[in-house]
């Protein structure tokens, strides 16, 4: 496990290539733990060669000289650095006598050689004329090798994370022995190792490594030892003057001590002019042996030394001040570290440091008043931390805080609750209080709180309420005279205006100061662009989205706004869903969810898109899980347009399962949320399914009211997606009423309205919605054309009313019927191309009810022997997706009994043992 010997084996192979081949001597150099002995063990497996071991420094661990070269042989010499001068003289004689067809491999630690660079001692050796002398140097492992070994020890589960592998490689310096020993410690750790870098850092020092470094350290004189202690306290590569300064030794004694430390291999040269421990883990073992008072003095001097570096590593300076017991210096350094990290866009680093500091008991009120706002500002700009919310919620209760500070903290807490946590109702209340608190003391922050209340995405407050806050926020921003604040209000004004398709919206986008050199203004402008892109997606302006997102993300990256960058990624996923860019989309959604695992609300777009894909693919169990955000937070807290979209998909699933009453209840509840908000373009993804549910449930009055309110709410707004959805909703209502009243003559009108919707979706473009509405149009034509017997059974989707009665009048225009069949065939192909398995299966099932049997086919069913028939394949595909027999029957116009027979046939032919196994077999 520790090393490979491919190159060493090839080097020695030449000695055994021919009977008269010249001998080969291979020196293998490697620091402690790099795997030299393991390499020799692998070489010892060379076939058809006599193998002799010579273990230096071990009594009885070497062969007699006259035994060595009796015929071709491989001599394996381990740890030659341990040999004394007598043993080295004897070994030199043996190597000088090497015969043709023989080889020797000699390993050593370069740092422990008595004479540097001369593994066989200070006396020069006489090498035979035909002897080939080679040298190989073992190197530490890289991350990829550490990962493979970690998977061997820990398994390929959740504990073997990229974070853990990186930490292992760094802390063990890539030294194989240290890596393996540390992995063994982690494997036995209780509670079980979960794969974080913090756990790796806290695991301790393996016993073998600790004994090695301590033996080397305490072999030095007590006068020189403080320099090694200084390296242990600094815990990283340091310059000579820094080590001497921390040690407290003078220049001359310190330089002498460094030389002694290098000679004894207690320290190593890690780079030009930089010194420290070859294995970073070793520092902990040495540090733990330093007496407490001495260690505090070392930390105090380390803080001073590091303060002179450029740039100053303030986080490390603070840690040394704290270890030295200097708490005032610690808090000052933490503040500077956080400010430095924030200025360079490393918000998460600042958040982690400030959270850890503020969670420490006994922090003075003055320090809390300085550090808490800094934490809040970074948290709002960066990514969420649950602990940040908890810390801020506690701090705002501190009565000793100045009112202005408390108001600022409350503002940031409200923003985090709303934007990062998805706890809208709670965040809204906190922001309202913050706006009132700040109105009298800090106009800039008051404007910021009011601007946050302009954002319309949250459930609850109506559009008019947001417009009222916009007036207040704009006035407060103008009073403040702060350009960044004016830009923040403008960014939210863009989002508000775009949401309800205000004709002024695109002009507002043009006013965003995207060229500003002020990072604060640039961050707000980036947010405004991404707000516009998100609203453009909901409105249906897909061709404008690319430019807005590209400019917004570039500006967010440049100005250090990771939250805006991530939210833009969610907008991109929504656009890809609607415009039919489905290839790899499920994987992109899952990757985004994984990347934002500590902030699930930020990934809510990805959850919904992944759920919509699962619906189309017929994986309904997965669909419900994704649409419910996999339980990460309450779906009632989703932004209104996203919540309406998810609700529409859930209603569609419920209808497909023939649970009409439940679907109607869900429709009423979801519609209430949108109606209360009053942003009617956001009803687009809900309206067709909500109208369908209520019409099928017999509540046509409410269905009519929904369509009427939707139309009136849109007015003449430029909202292409909502216009198409309105046409779809009207078509759904017309189809259901025609069927309910037994008026098939009215179905062509419904078909024509469906085609208008399809044409509108084609213009956007939205290929999936276009195919769904085209399918509906074809279904209406075919249903109107039904002659005698039972008309085509409805699939319960996309607009699943009951089938026409058998008495429906036949259509006279057979050309229209042929056109409808052609449309349905095209839809089935479009569904297949997109990957919408369930929709394609449903469309083909409807086609089979109308297409005549092919002429010339012999009577009776075709034989498929051990191959699945087309119908069995369809049923098996849907069954493996998780659909029940009843759901499959509704989709394919079959009886549940027939479905059961097809599944049984598919399992028999494939050898599947269960439905789950059937999915694997398929």
N, C-alpha and C positions, 0 to 999 in steps of 0.2 A: 504493500500500500504506500510505502514511503518514497520510493524512487523507481525509475525505470533504468534499464541498463542496455538499451538498444545500441547506443553509440559506443559504450564501453565494450560490449560483446563484439561489435564489428571491428573495433580497434584490435582486440586480442585474436580475432579469427585468423588474421594473416599469419600468426605464428604456427597455426595448425593446418594451413592451406596445402602444404606439401611436405614430404619427409625432410627435405633439406632447407625448409624455410628458416629464415633468420629468427632469433628470439625477439620477443617484444616485452618491454617494461612499461607499464601504465601507472603513472602517479594520479591518484584521485584526491583532489583537494576539496574540503568542505567544512564549514563551521559546524559547531556542535548541533546535532539534531537534524542535519540536512539529509541523512540517510546513507552514510558511507557503508556501515556494516550491512545494512539491508541490500545495498548494491552488490557487495561481495557474496552474499548468500545467493543472489540471483545468478551471479557469474559461476558460482560453484555447481550450478545445474548444467554446465557445458558438458555435452555427452562425449563419451569415448576418450576422456582425458583423465589422467590421475590428478587428484586435487589434494593439496596440502595446505593446512592453515598455520599461520604464524601470528599469534596474538601477542603483540608487544606489551611488555610490562607485566605479563602474567606468567607465573612460575609454571613450567610444564606446558606452556601454550605455544611451543615452537618445535619444529622437527629437528632432528640431528642433521648436521651439514652434509654427511655422506649419504643421507637418504633422499635428498631433494631432487637431484637431476638424474635419477635412474630411469632413463627413457623420457619421452614427451610428458610434460607435467605442467600443471597450472598452480602457481604459488599465490596464495591469497594472504597478504600481510595487512593486518588490521591495526589502526591506531599507532602508527610509527612515531607519533609525537610523544608517546609514553616511554619509548625505549631509552635506556641509559647508554652511555658511550660504549661500554663493552658489548651490549647487544647490537648497537649500530655497526660496530666493527665487524661483528660476526655476520650480520645481515648483508653488509657490503660485499664480504667475501662470497657469500652465497649468490648474490646477484651478478657478481663479476664472472661466476662460473656457469652462467646460463648456457645451455646447449641448444642447437637448432631444434625446432619443433616444440619449444617451451615458451612459457609466458609467465609474467608476474604482474599482479595488481597490488599497489601499495597505497593505502589510504592514510590521511592525516588531517588534523585541524591546523590550518595555517596560523591561527592566532596563538597556538600553544607550542610552536616549534622553538627549540632553544636558539637556533640561528635562523632568522627570518628568510624564507625563500629556499632553504636547504633542508629538505625532509630527511636526508640521510646523514645529517650532522655537518659539523664545520669542516671535516676533512673531505677533500675532493675524491670522488670515486673514479676508478678506472673502468670506463665502459668498454665492453668488447666491441671489436670493429663492426661486426654484423648486427649488433643489438640496435633495435629501433626503440627510441625513448619517446613516449607520448605523455601529455599532461591533460587531464580533464578537470573541470571545475563544476561542482554541483551548485545549482542555483535554487533560490527559494521558489515555492509554487506561486503561480498566478491565481487569479480569482476562479478561472474555469476549473483548474485542477482542485482547488479547495472545494468548489461546489460539488464536484463528482464524489469526493471523499465524504463530504458532509451528507450527501444523499445515501451513501453506503452506511454511515453510522446512524443518522437520524431518520432515514427513510425519506421518501419524496413527498411527504405530507406538508402541512401548513407551516411546520417549524423550520423547514429549510428554505427560508426566504432570501431574496437578493440582499436585503438589509443585513441579515445574519451572516451571510457569506462574506460580504464586504467587511463587516466588523471582524470576523474571524481572521481574514487575510491580513487586515491592518494590525490588529492587536498581536497576532502571532508572528508578524513579519514574514509570513509565507514559509516559515521554517516547518518542515513536515512533522517533526516529533512534537513540537509545541501545538500544531494544529490538531493532531490526532489526540494528544492528551487533553486538550481543551474540549474537544468534541465529546470525549468520554465523560468529562465532568458535566457537560450540558445534558448529555443523554440520561444521566442519573439524577439530574436536578429535580427537586420537588418544591413547589408545584412544577408541572411539566414545562419544559422550555417551549416558548411560543414563537421564537424567531425574531426578537427585537435586538437592536444593537445594545440597548441598556442592559439586557440580560447577559450578553456576552461580556460587557465591561464589568459587571458585578460578579461574574463567575469565580474570580480569584485566579491565582497563579498555580499552574500544575506543579506538583511536588518535584519532579525531575528538574524542571526549569528553575524553580526556587533554590534548590540545593546547589545547582551549578553556579548561578549568579552570586549567591551568598558566599560560597566557598572562594570564589574569585575576589569578591569585595573584601572579605575579612582576612584574606591572605596578604592584603596590603597593610602597610604600617598605619597606626592610628592617626599619624600626622597627615597622611595622604587621603584617608578615607572620606573626609568631608566633601571632596570633589565628586566622588561617586554619589554621595547623598544628594549633592546639589543637582546632579543629573536626574536622580530619581524624583526629586521634587518638581523640576521643570517638566519632566515627563514628555520629552520630545527633543528633536535635534536642536542643539544650542551651540553658539560660538564659544571659542575658548574664553574670551573675556567675560561672557555671561556666566559660564560655569564658575570661573574664579570669583566673580562678584557675588554670586549666590553662596558659594562655599564659605566666604569670609576669609579665605587665605589671601595672602598678599600675592603680587604679580609673580615673583620668583618662586615661592613655595607652591603657588597654584599651578604654574607651568610644569614644575617638577612632578606634582601630583598627577597631572593629566598624562604625562609620559608614562608614569608608573601604572596608571589605570589602563592605558592602551597596551602596555607590555603584558600585563596580567590578564588581558582580554575581559576585564570587568566592564570596560566601555569599548566602543568601536567608532571608527570614523565613518559616518553615515553619508557624507557628501563633502565637497570641498570646504574645509574649515568648519564643519558641523559635526558634533559628537553626541553620542548617547548610547542607549542600549541596543544591541543588535536585534533583540526581540523586545518590542515595546512593553509587553506584559511583565517583563522582568522588573521594571521600575517599581511596581507595586510591592514585590517581595522585599526589595531593599528599603523602600519608604517605610514599610511596617516595622522595620528593626531600628529605626532612628528614634532616639529618646524624644518624648513629647516636647519639652522646652527647646531642644535643639531644632526639632522639626518646625516649630513655630517661627524661630528666628530665620530658618532657611526660607520659609514661605514669605516672611516679611521682606527679606532681601530680594526674593524672586519677583514680588510685585513691583519693587522699585526698578529692577533690571528690565523687566518687560515693558514698563512704562516708557522706556527710552527707545523701544523699537519703533520703526515706522513702516507701515501703519501700526498703531498700538493695538495689540490684541486685548481689548478691554474686558472681554468675558473671562479670559484667563487671569488678567490682573485682579478682577473681582474675586475669583475663586481663591487666589493666593491671599488676598486681604482677609477673606473670611476664615481661611485655615489658620491665619496668624492671629485671629481674634480681633481684627480691626474692622468692626462692623460699619462704621461710618464710611471708611474707604471702600468697603465692599459695595455698599448701596450706591455710592457715587460712580463707581466703575460699572455697575450693572446699568445705570441710567445711560452712561456714555456708550456702552456696548449696544444697548437697544436702539439708541438714536443712530449709531453708525450702521447697524444692520438695516434699519428702516430706510435710511437715506440711499442705500445701495439695492433696495428692493427685496432684501432677505427678511420678509415680514414674519415668516413662520419661525425663523431662528429667534427673532426678537420676542415673539409671543411665548415661545417655550421658556426662554430665560426669565421673562417678567412673571409668567405664571408661577414658576418654581420659586421665585423670590417673594412674591406677594403671599404665597401660601405658607411662608415661614412665620411661625408665631412671634409676636413681639416687635413687628416692624413699626417704627415710630409713625405717628399720624402725618407728620410733615413729609416723610419719605413716601408714605402711601399716596398722599395727595399729588406727588410728582410722578410716581411710577404708574399708578392706575390709569390716568388718562393716556399715557404712552402705550400701555397694553391695549386699551380700548381702540385707539386709532389704528394700531397695527392689525388688530383682529378684524376690524371692519374692512380694511383694505385687503388683507390677506385671506386666509381660509379659516374655517371655523375650528374652534376647540371648545368642547363641552365644558372643560375646566374654566376657560375664560369666562363663560357666561356665569358659572357658579361663583367665581371670584368677584366679578363685577356686581352680581346681585347682592353679595354680602357687603361689599364696600359701600354701595350707595345707601346702606342703612346706617352708616357711621355718622353719628350726629356731630362729630368733631370736624368733619370735612367742610371746607368753605362752600357756600351755596353754589358758586359758579362751577367749582370742580365737581360737585355732586350732580349738577345739571348736565355737565358735559359727559360724565360717566353714564348717566341715565340715557342720554341721547344715544351713545354708542351701544349700550345694552339693548335699547329698542331696535336699533338697526341690525344688530346681530340676531336677535330673536326673530325678526321678520325676514331678513335676507338670507342668513346662513342656516338658521335652525328651522324655518318654516312654521314658527309659532306666531301666526299673524295676529290673532286676537290679542294675545298677551303683549306682543311687540307694539301694536297700535296704541294700547292703553299707556304703555311706558313712554312712547313718543309724545303723546298728548301732554302728559305730565311734564316731560322735559321741555317742550315748547313753552309751557307756562312758566316753568322755573327760570328759563334762560331769557325770557322776553325782557326782563328788567335789568339783567346784569351783563349779558354778552349777545349783542345783536347778530354777530356772525353765526354763532352756534344756534341761536334761536331760528335764524333763517334755514340753517341746515336741518333742524328738526321739522320745520314746516315743509321744507322741500321733500323730506322723506314721506310726509303724509300726502303728497301729491301723487305718489306712485299708485296706479289704479289696480295692480294685479291682485292685491289681497282680497279675499272674500269679506263681505260685510258692508263697508261704506259704499254709498252710491257714487256714480259719476259726478253728480252735482256737489257732493261733499268734497271730492278731490279738486274740483274746479275752485271751490271756495278757499281751500288751502293754498292753491296756486297763487291766487291774488295776494294772500298774506305773505307767502314766501318771497314773491317777487319784490314786494315793498320792503321787506326786511333785508333782502340781499342788496337792494339799491342803497338803503340807509347805511349798510355796513361798509360800502365802498370797496369790498373785497372781490377781486376778479374771479378767483376760484369759486367763491360762493355763488356769484352770478352764473358761472358756467354750470355749477351743480343744479341750480334751479332750472336753467335752460335744458339740461340733459333730462330732467324729469318732466319738463314741459313737452319735450319731444316724445317721450314715452306715452304721456297722457293724450296728446293730440293724435299721434299715430294710432293709438288703440281704437279710437272711435271714428277714424278716417276723417279727421278735421282737414279741410282743404288747405289750411295754413301749414300742415305738418311738414311737408317737404321743404318749405322755405325755412322752417325752424332748424331742420337738419343742416342746411347750408350755412346757418349762422354759428354753428359750433366752431370754437377756435382751435381747429386741428393743428395749426402751425405754431401754437403757443410754445414758448421755451420754458414756461413755468411748469414744473412737473405736476403740481396740484391741478392746474387748469387742464393739462394734457390728460390726466387721469379722468377728470370729469367729462372731457370731450370724448374720450374713448368709451366711456360708459354711455354717453348719449348716442354714439354711433351704433353700439351694440344693442341699445334699447330700440333704435330705429330698425335694425336688422330683425330683431325678434318680432316687432310689430308687423313688419313687412311680410314675415312668414305667415302670421295669423291672417293678415289681410289677403294674401295670395299674390303678392308682388315678388315672385320667386326670382325673376331675372335681376332684380335690384339687390337681392340679398348678398350675392357674392362680393360685390364691391364694398358694401357697408361692413361686412364681416372682416374682409381683408384689411381694410383701413383701421377699423376699430381694434382688431387684435394686435396689429402691428403697433399701434399707439399705446395700447395697454401694456404690451411687453416692454416697450421703450420707457414708459413712465412708471413701471413697477406696480401693476394692478392685477395680481393673479386671480382674484375673484372674478373680475370682468372677463379675463381670458377664458376661465372655465365656463362661465355662463354663455359665452359665445360658442363654445364647443357644443353645448346643449342645443343652441339654436341651429347649428349646422346639422345635427342629427334629425331634427324636425324637418328641415328643408329636404334632406335626402329621402326621408320617408315619403313625403308628399310628391316629390318629383320623380319617384320611382328608382332612385339609386340604391337598390336593395342589396346588391352584391356585397357581401361582407359587412352589411349594416348591423346584423345581430351581434357579430363579434365586436364591432366598434362600440356598440352600446354597452356590452358587458365589460369591455376594457375601461370605458369611462366610469362605470359604476365601481369597478375595482380601484381605479386611481383616486376616486373621491370617497373611499369607504368610510373615512372618519367624518364625512360631511354629506350624508345621503341626500339631503334636500337639494343640494347643488346638482345632483344627478337625476332629479325628478324627470327631466325631459327624456333622459336615456331609459329610465324605467318604463315610461309610457310608450315610447317608440318600440322598445323590445316587446312590450305587451301587444301592441298593434300587429307587429310581425307574427307573433305567436297565434293571434286570432286568425290571420289570413292563412297561416300554415296548418291550421287545424289542431294545434297543440294547446287545447283549451285549459288544461290544468296549469301549464306554465303561463298562459295568458292571464289568468286571474291573479296568479302570484305576482307577476310583473306589474300589472295594472294597479294592484294594491300596494305598490312600492315595497313588496316583500316584507311588510310589517315594520319598516324602518321608521316611519312616522305616519300620522293620521292623514288619509287621503283628503279629509275635509279641509286640510290646510294647504292643499295644492293651489297654485295660482289659478285664478278663475278660468282662463282659456284652456289650461292644461287639465284642470279638473273636469271641465265640460267635455273635453276630448276623451278622457279616460271613462267618464260616465257613459258617453255614447257607445264606446266599445263594449262596456259591461252590459248595457241594455241590449245591444246586438247579440251578445252571447246568450243572454237570458231568453230572448225571443227564439233563438235557434234551438234552445232546449225546450221550447213550447211552454215556458213558464210566463205566460202572458200577463197575469195579474201582478207578479213580482216586477216584471219589466215596466209596467205602467206606474207602479209606486216609485221605482227608481227614476223614471222620467220626470215625474212631478217634482221630486226632491231636487234633482239636478237643475231643472228649469227655473225653480225658485231662486237658486243662487245666481244664475245669470240675469234673471229679470230684476232682482234687487240691485245688482251692480249697474245695470243699464248700459253696458257696453255691448251692443247687439251684434257686432261682427264676431264676437267670441261665442255666439250660439251656433256658428256654422257647423262644427263637428258634432254637435248634440242634436240639432233640430230634426234631421231626417229620421233618426232612430227614436227620438222621443215621440214624434208625431205617429210613427209606425206603431209604437207600443200602445199609445192611447187609442188609436183608431181600431186596432185589433181587439183591445179590451172593451170596445163598445162606447168609449167616452169620446164620441166625435165632437161634442161641443168644446171640450178642452183642447182637442187636437186642432180644431178650427181657430180657437183663440190663440194657440201657440203660433200658428202660421200668420195670423193677423198681426199679433204683437211683433213678431219677427220682421214682417214687412214694414210696419209703421216705425219700428225702432231703427231700421236701416235708412228709411227715407230715401234720399238721393245720394247717400254716402258712396264714395268710390272704394268698394270693398269686394273685389272680384270673387274671392272664395265664398263669402257669405251670399252673394247674388246667386252663385251656382247652387249653394245649399238650399236657398229659398226655393228655387225652381224644383229641386229634388223633393223638398218637403211637400210642395203643392202636388207634385206627381204622385207621391205616396198617398196623400189624402184622396186624390181623385181615384186612384186604383182601388183603394180599400172601400170607398163608398160605392163604386160600381159593383164590386163583388158582393158587398153587404146587401145591396138593393136588388141584386140579380139583374143588373143592366150591363151585359157584355158589350152592348153597342157604344158604351161610354169609355171602354178600355182604350180604343185608339187615341182618344184625347189625352188620356194619362200617358200613353206611349210617346205621344208627341212632346209632352212636357218633360218626360224623362230625357228625350233626345236633346231638348234645349239645355238641360242641365249637363248632359254629356258633352255637348259642344262647348259650353262654358268651361268645363274642366279641361277639355283638350286645349283651349286657348291659354290656360295658365302656365305651364301644363301640369296636370295631375293624372297620370295614366291609370292609377288604380281606381280612383273615383270615377274616371271616365268609363272604365270597363264595367264597374258596378252599375252605373246608371244605364249604360247601353244594354247590359243584361236585363235590367228591369224593363226597358222599352220592348225588347224582343219577347220577354215573358208575357207582357200585356197583349202583344199582337198574337202570339200563339194561343193564349188563353181565349181571346176573342174568336179565334178561328176553330176552336174545338167543335167537332161535329159529333153528336151522339156520344154515348158513354160518358165516362168521367173525364173531365178536362185534365191537363197536366197538373199533377199535385204540386203545390207550392213548397218551396224548399225552406220556408221559414226564414229566408234571407235572400237578398238584401231587404225585401219588403214583404215579409211572409204572411199575407192573408191566406185564408182557406181557399182551396181550389174552387173554380167555378162549378156551379151545379151542372149536372149532366144535360140539362135542357138548354144550355147556352146556345145562342144562334151561331151558325158557321159564318165565317167571313167570305165574301165573294171574291176578294182580290187575292188570288193565289200567288201573284207576283210579290205582294206584300209579305205573305207568309214565307216565301223563299228568301226574301231579303232579311226577314227576322232570323231565319235559320242561319243564314250567312253571318249575320251580326253575332249570333250566339257562338258560332264556331270561332269567329275572330276573338270574342271575349275569352273563350276557353284558352286560346293560344296566348293571349296577352297575360292572363293569370299565370299560365305555366311559365312564361318568360320571366315574370316578376318573381316567381317562387311561391305564389299564393295557392298552395296545394288544395286547401279546402274549397276555395272558390272555383278552381279549375274542375275539381271533381263534381261540384254541384252543377256547374254549367253543362258539363258533358252528360250528366244524368238527365237534365232537362232536355237536352238534344235527343237523347235516345227515346224519349216519350213521343217525339214528333217526327223523327226521320223514318221513312219507310224501310222495311227489310230489303236487303240487297237481292235483286233477282238472280235466280239460278242457284241459290243456296239450297242444299238438300234439306228436307224436313228434319225436325229434331234438333237437339242442341249439339254444337260442335264439341268434339272430344279434345280435352287439353291434357289428357294423361297425367303426368306428374308435374306439369307446368301450371302455374296459377292462371286462371282465366282472367280476362280483363276486369270483370266484375269482382272476382275474388281479390284481385290486386288492389282495386279501389277501396274495397271494404277493409282489407288488411292494412292499407296505408292509413286510413282514418282511425282504425282501431288502435294501431300502434302509436298514434298521436294522442291517445287518451280519451277519445270520444266514446260515449256509451252506445249500446246497441240502439237505443231509442233515438239518440242524436244522429247516428249514422243513417238510420231509417228515414229520418226527416230530411236529411241532406240528399239521399239517393232515391227517394220516392219508393222505398221498399218497406215491407213489413219487418218488425223486429225479429220475427221467426226466421225470415229469409236471411237477414243479416247474420243471425246466429249460425245458420247453416254455412254461409260463406266463410265466416271466421273459422269454423271447425275444419272446413276443407283446406283453408290456407295453412292452418297449423299442422294438419296432417301432411300436406305436401312439402312443407318446409322443415318439418321435424321440430317445430317450436313447442316448448313446454308450457308457455304462458303468453299472455298478450305482451308483456314486457320483453320476453324472449323473441316474440314475433318481430318486434321492432329491430332487434339486432340481426335477425335472419334476413329481413328485407334489405 
